[in-house]
Amino acid sequence: MKYLCLLLSFFTFGFSAVQAQSKTIPVDKAWAGNSVNAVIFRKNSLVTYKNIQFIAFYNQKGKLTLGKRKLNSSKWEILETAFSGNIHDAHNCISIMVDGDGFLHVSWDHHGNPLNYAHSVAPLSLQLTAKIPMTGLNETNATYPEFYKMPNGNLIFLYRDGRSGKGNLVMNRYAVKSKTWTQLHTNLIDGEGRQNAYWQACVDKNGTFNISWVWRGSPDVASNHNMLFARSTDGGFSWEKSTGEKYTLPINEANAELACSIPQNSELINQTSMTTDELGNPFIASYWRSANSTVPQYHIIYNVGGEWKESDLGFRTTPFSLSGVGTKRIPISRPQVLVSGKGDKASIRLFFRDSERGDKVSIAVCNDIAQNQWKISDLTNFGVGSWEPTYDTELWKDKKSLHLFVENVQQVDGEGVAEAQPEMVNVLEVK
């Protein structure tokens, strides 16, 4: 296959600027009439187990399609499964993960409907079981399925039970030893019937499960407000604040730790990304508009030395406003963040897409967040429409190798569908 090679002038995951090379690996053509294949809350779109990388997407017929390859190979094995999704709703994404025994787990097609879940019939196989229950509890009104792999090979599964502005966060745990799911929490973060948490989460190298979220008080995205935080050091059973203070569960508005105060009507987006530095300090990426500005900017919220801090990247110049319901057509993507180093001296890499840069895959680099000086460059020379960044989290954890899922997709405002031809799904390897 033909590789598209791109030279990046200063991309690095260390502390100094170096020249690096990346390439796109074509996979197969897929549905592109909205952003369902390229929303940021896919956990995951790509996942690697040992030397095998898996991928998932909807094809033009709306069929759940799986693929796998050996790392460093451009040859994919592609399988169109018997399962379909409502590709006209960009919420209904596919999430995948591989457990510690090599079984592929898949969840797909949710926006307030019964849970869809299956797993592979054998380790490293693309063949799936029939659709099966996970725990059989709280599975009638699911949205936003997300898998996370723990260091021991067990899995954590999150989803919203309820609807926008009125829902609860459910957490399940999969044990590789017994090959069974159990429900840890029916209501980890309680919206108390009047709001719901829109979260982002990560697992650090020590197995600490970190979660942060904004509250939304109605289906209108303009009601997003504040950034909150919690973590678990025992696999999701008990929870604490960044100070170590234990939470009384469920977490709610009254007892949640406030990481950053952000008012409603600030163009605050929901469901972004977070990670940790080498010491386990949380770093959260989002965007919103400061009170004295009309321009939403990317921000990093982070905790070092026991103190929450916030950095405004400040490089954008174009105003826009968020309001209304459904998936929006927005001139920028939600950001994906990776961190190396530790504390105020950590190196930050923010991945995004912005119409100001021709909707290319772009990166903002800061090698000393205390100085808050950012360099911006593009990782592709082509536009990607309404794409948002997702990456192979397990490959990054294991080998510090970055692979991004990239497809040129179009999103019409308010859950609309564009008359778009199928587009090639690519894996962008950044070396």
C-alpha positions in Angstrom: 0.0 0.0 0.0 1.0 3.5 -0.6 2.2 5.5 2.5 1.7 9.2 2.7 4.8 10.5 4.5 4.7 13.7 6.3 7.5 15.6 7.9 6.7 17.3 11.2 9.1 20.0 12.2 9.0 19.7 16.0 6.9 16.8 17.1 8.4 14.9 20.1 7.3 13.4 23.4 10.5 14.4 25.1 11.6 17.8 26.3 13.4 19.1 23.2 12.2 19.7 19.6 13.2 17.0 17.0 12.3 16.2 13.5 9.9 13.3 13.2 8.1 11.3 10.5 4.6 10.0 10.3 2.6 8.0 7.8 -1.0 7.1 7.1 -1.9 3.5 6.8 -5.1 3.0 4.8 -7.7 0.5 6.2 -10.9 0.5 4.3 -13.7 2.9 3.1 -16.4 3.7 5.7 -19.5 5.8 6.4 -18.7 9.5 6.4 -22.1 11.2 6.4 -21.7 12.2 10.0 -19.1 12.0 12.7 -20.2 8.7 14.3 -16.9 7.0 13.3 -14.8 9.9 14.5 -16.2 11.2 17.8 -13.8 11.6 20.7 -15.7 9.5 23.2 -14.9 6.3 21.3 -13.0 4.2 23.9 -11.5 2.8 21.8 -11.5 3.1 18.0 -8.1 1.4 17.9 -6.5 -1.0 20.4 -3.4 -3.1 20.4 -2.8 -6.4 22.2 0.8 -7.6 22.0 1.6 -7.1 18.3 -1.9 -7.2 16.9 -3.9 -4.0 16.4 -7.7 -4.0 16.2 -9.9 -1.3 14.6 -13.7 -0.8 14.4 -16.0 1.4 12.3 -19.3 1.5 10.5 -19.2 0.8 6.8 -21.4 2.6 4.2 -24.2 0.1 4.9 -24.1 0.8 8.6 -22.6 -2.6 9.5 -20.3 -2.9 12.5 -17.0 -3.7 10.8 -13.8 -5.0 12.5 -10.2 -5.2 11.4 -6.9 -6.3 12.6 -3.3 -6.3 11.5 0.2 -7.0 12.8 2.0 -3.9 13.9 4.3 -2.5 11.1 2.2 -4.2 8.5 -0.1 -2.4 6.1 -2.2 -5.5 5.4 -5.6 -5.6 7.2 -8.0 -8.4 7.8 -11.4 -6.9 7.6 -14.7 -8.5 8.7 -18.2 -7.1 8.2 -20.2 -8.4 11.2 -23.9 -9.2 11.3 -24.5 -6.2 13.6 -25.7 -2.8 12.4 -25.9 0.6 14.0 -28.0 3.7 13.5 -25.4 5.6 11.6 -27.7 8.6 11.2 -27.1 9.5 14.9 -23.5 10.5 15.7 -23.9 9.4 19.4 -24.1 5.7 18.3 -20.4 5.0 18.1 -18.5 1.7 18.5 -16.2 1.1 21.4 -13.7 -1.7 21.6 -11.1 -3.1 24.0 -9.0 -6.3 24.4 -8.8 -7.9 27.8 -5.7 -9.5 29.4 -6.4 -12.8 27.8 -6.7 -11.4 24.2 -10.5 -11.4 23.9 -12.0 -8.5 21.9 -14.9 -6.8 23.6 -17.3 -4.6 21.5 -20.2 -2.3 22.4 -22.1 -0.3 19.8 -25.2 1.7 18.7 -26.4 3.5 21.8 -28.4 6.6 22.4 -30.9 5.9 25.1 -31.5 2.3 24.0 -30.8 -1.2 25.4 -27.1 -2.2 25.8 -25.5 -3.8 22.8 -22.5 -6.0 23.7 -20.5 -9.0 22.4 -17.0 -10.4 22.6 -14.8 -12.4 20.3 -15.3 -16.2 20.3 -11.5 -16.8 20.8 -8.4 -14.7 21.6 -7.4 -12.4 18.8 -10.4 -13.4 16.7 -12.7 -11.0 14.8 -15.6 -13.4 15.0 -18.1 -12.2 17.7 -20.6 -14.0 19.9 -24.3 -13.2 19.5 -25.4 -10.1 21.3 -25.4 -10.9 25.1 -26.2 -9.1 28.3 -23.3 -7.7 30.3 -24.7 -7.9 33.8 -28.4 -7.6 33.0 -28.7 -4.7 35.3 -29.5 -1.1 34.3 -29.1 -2.0 30.6 -32.3 -0.6 29.1 -31.3 3.1 28.5 -27.6 3.2 27.7 -25.5 5.9 26.0 -21.7 6.4 25.7 -20.2 3.0 26.2 -16.5 3.1 27.1 -14.0 0.4 27.9 -10.9 0.9 30.0 -8.2 -1.8 30.6 -6.6 -2.2 34.0 -2.9 -3.2 34.5 -4.0 -6.7 35.6 -6.0 -7.3 32.3 -9.4 -6.7 33.8 -11.8 -4.2 32.2 -13.9 -1.3 33.4 -17.0 -0.3 31.4 -18.8 3.0 31.8 -22.0 4.2 30.3 -24.8 6.7 31.0 -28.1 5.3 32.3 -30.7 7.9 31.4 -30.8 10.9 29.2 -29.0 14.2 28.6 -29.6 16.4 31.6 -31.1 13.6 33.7 -28.9 10.5 34.0 -26.5 8.5 36.1 -23.0 7.0 35.5 -22.9 3.2 35.6 -19.7 1.3 36.2 -19.1 -2.4 35.4 -16.0 -4.6 36.0 -14.9 -7.6 33.9 -12.6 -10.2 35.6 -10.5 -12.1 33.2 -10.1 -15.0 35.7 -13.8 -15.7 35.9 -14.7 -14.2 32.5 -17.7 -12.5 34.1 -19.0 -8.9 34.5 -20.2 -7.5 37.7 -21.8 -4.1 38.4 -19.6 -2.0 40.7 -21.9 1.1 40.7 -25.4 1.7 39.4 -25.0 5.4 40.1 -21.4 6.4 40.6 -22.1 10.0 39.8 -25.6 11.0 40.6 -27.4 13.7 38.6 -30.2 13.7 41.3 -32.8 13.8 38.6 -32.0 17.3 37.4 -28.6 17.0 35.7 -26.1 14.4 34.5 -22.3 14.1 34.3 -20.5 14.2 31.0 -17.2 12.5 31.8 -13.7 11.7 30.5 -11.5 9.2 32.2 -8.1 7.5 32.1 -6.1 4.7 33.9 -2.6 5.6 34.9 0.4 3.3 35.0 -0.3 2.3 38.6 -3.9 1.4 37.9 -5.5 4.5 39.4 -8.7 5.2 37.7 -9.2 9.0 37.2 -12.4 10.6 36.1 -13.5 14.2 35.5 -16.7 15.6 34.3 -18.9 18.6 33.6 -22.5 18.9 34.8 -25.3 19.5 32.3 -28.6 20.7 33.5 -30.6 20.2 30.4 -30.3 18.7 26.9 -29.0 22.1 25.8 -25.2 22.0 25.5 -25.1 25.6 26.8 -26.0 24.3 30.3 -22.6 22.6 30.6 -20.7 24.0 33.6 -17.8 23.4 36.0 -15.1 20.7 35.9 -15.2 18.1 38.7 -12.8 15.3 39.7 -12.6 11.9 41.4 -10.2 8.9 41.5 -10.1 5.3 42.5 -7.0 3.4 43.6 -8.8 0.0 44.1 -10.2 -0.7 40.7 -13.3 1.4 40.9 -14.7 0.1 44.2 -14.0 3.2 46.4 -13.4 6.8 45.4 -11.6 9.8 46.7 -10.7 13.4 45.9 -7.3 14.6 44.8 -6.5 15.3 48.4 -7.1 11.7 49.4 -10.4 12.5 51.2 -12.8 9.6 50.7 -16.1 10.2 48.9 -19.4 9.0 50.3 -21.1 7.5 47.3 -22.8 8.3 45.1 -20.9 11.4 44.1 -23.2 14.4 43.6 -23.1 18.1 43.1 -22.8 18.8 46.9 -19.8 16.6 47.6 -17.9 16.6 44.2 -14.4 18.1 44.1 -14.3 21.3 42.0 -11.3 21.3 39.7 -12.2 24.5 37.8 -15.2 26.8 38.1 -16.8 27.4 34.7 -20.3 29.1 34.4 -23.1 28.0 32.1 -23.2 29.7 28.7 -19.4 29.7 28.5 -19.3 27.5 25.3 -17.9 24.8 27.5 -17.9 21.5 25.6 -18.5 18.1 27.2 -16.7 14.7 26.8 -13.2 15.7 26.0 -10.0 13.9 27.3 -7.7 13.5 30.3 -4.5 11.8 31.2 -1.9 11.8 33.9 1.8 12.7 34.2 4.5 10.2 35.4 3.5 10.9 39.0 -0.2 10.3 38.4 -1.2 14.0 38.5 -4.3 14.5 36.4 -4.3 16.7 33.2 -7.7 17.5 31.7 -8.2 19.1 28.2 -11.3 21.0 27.2 -12.4 24.3 25.6 -14.6 27.2 26.7 -14.9 30.9 26.4 -13.5 33.2 29.1 -15.9 35.8 30.4 -14.0 38.7 28.8 -13.8 37.1 25.4 -16.0 35.9 22.5 -13.5 33.3 21.3 -13.6 29.8 22.8 -10.0 28.6 23.6 -8.5 25.3 24.4 -7.6 24.9 28.1 -5.6 22.5 30.3 -6.8 21.9 33.8 -4.2 20.1 35.9 -3.2 19.3 39.5 0.3 19.5 40.7 1.6 20.0 44.3 -1.9 19.5 45.6 -3.3 22.6 43.7 -5.6 22.8 40.7 -4.3 25.1 38.0 -5.6 26.1 34.6 -3.8 27.2 31.4 -5.5 29.0 28.5 -3.7 28.1 25.2 -5.0 31.4 23.7 -4.1 30.8 20.0 -7.5 30.8 18.5 -9.1 33.9 16.9 -12.5 32.8 15.6 -15.7 33.2 17.8 -18.4 30.6 17.8 -21.3 29.8 20.2 -22.6 26.4 21.5 -26.3 26.0 22.1 -29.1 23.6 21.2 -29.4 19.8 21.2 -28.1 16.9 19.2 -24.6 16.6 17.7 -23.4 20.0 16.6 -21.3 21.1 13.7 -18.5 22.9 15.4 -15.5 24.7 13.8 -13.1 22.9 16.2 -12.8 19.4 17.5 -12.8 18.3 21.1 -9.1 18.0 22.2 -7.1 14.9 23.0 -4.2 15.2 25.4 -1.0 13.3 26.2 1.6 14.1 28.8 5.2 13.1 29.4 7.4 14.2 32.3 5.9 15.4 35.5 4.4 18.4 37.3 4.9 22.0 36.1 7.7 20.8 33.9 5.5 18.2 32.1 5.5 18.2 28.3 1.9 18.5 26.9 0.7 17.4 23.5 -2.8 18.5 22.5 -4.3 17.0 19.3 -7.2 18.8 17.6 -8.9 19.9 14.4 -9.7 23.6 13.7 -11.2 25.3 10.7 -8.7 28.1 11.2 -6.1 25.6 10.1 -8.1 24.0 7.2 -9.5 21.3 9.4 -6.3 19.3 9.3 -5.1 17.0 12.1 -3.1 19.4 14.2 -1.0 19.4 17.4 -0.2 22.0 20.0 3.1 21.4 21.9 4.2 22.8 25.3 7.4 21.6 26.9 6.9 23.6 30.1 3.3 24.1 31.1 4.4 26.6 33.8 5.5 28.9 31.0 2.4 28.2 28.9 4.2 28.7 25.6 2.7 26.6 22.8 3.8 25.7 19.3 1.2 24.7 16.7 1.7 22.5 13.6 -0.2 20.2 11.4 0.2 16.4 11.2 -1.6 16.0 7.8 -1.6 18.1 4.7 -5.3 17.2 4.1 -8.5 18.2 5.8 -10.6 15.8 7.9 -14.0 17.6 8.0 -15.6 17.1 11.4 -13.1 14.6 12.7 -12.2 14.3 16.4 -9.0 12.7 17.7 -9.0 9.2 19.1 -5.9 7.0 19.6 -4.6 3.6 20.5 -4.4 4.0 24.3 -2.8 0.6 25.0 -0.1 1.0 22.4 0.8 4.3 23.9 0.9 2.9 27.4 2.9 -0.1 26.4 5.3 1.3 23.8 4.9 5.0 23.8 3.9 4.7 20.2 1.1 7.0 19.0 -1.5 5.8 16.4 -4.5 8.0 15.6 -7.8 6.9 14.0 -8.3 9.4 11.1 -11.3 9.7 8.7 -12.6 12.6 6.8 -16.2 12.9 8.0 -18.9 15.5 7.7 -21.4 16.6 10.5 -24.5 18.5 9.8 -25.7 20.6 12.8 -28.4 19.2 15.1 -27.9 15.5 14.2 -28.1 16.1 10.5 -26.6 13.8 7.8 -24.5 15.0 4.9 -24.7 13.5 1.4 -21.1 12.2 1.6 -19.4 9.4 -0.2 -17.6 6.7 1.8 -14.1 7.9 2.9 -11.0 6.0 3.7 -10.3 5.1 7.3 -6.6 5.6 8.1 -4.3 4.9 11.0 -1.9 7.9 11.3 1.3 6.6 12.8 3.3 9.4 14.5 6.9 8.2 15.2 
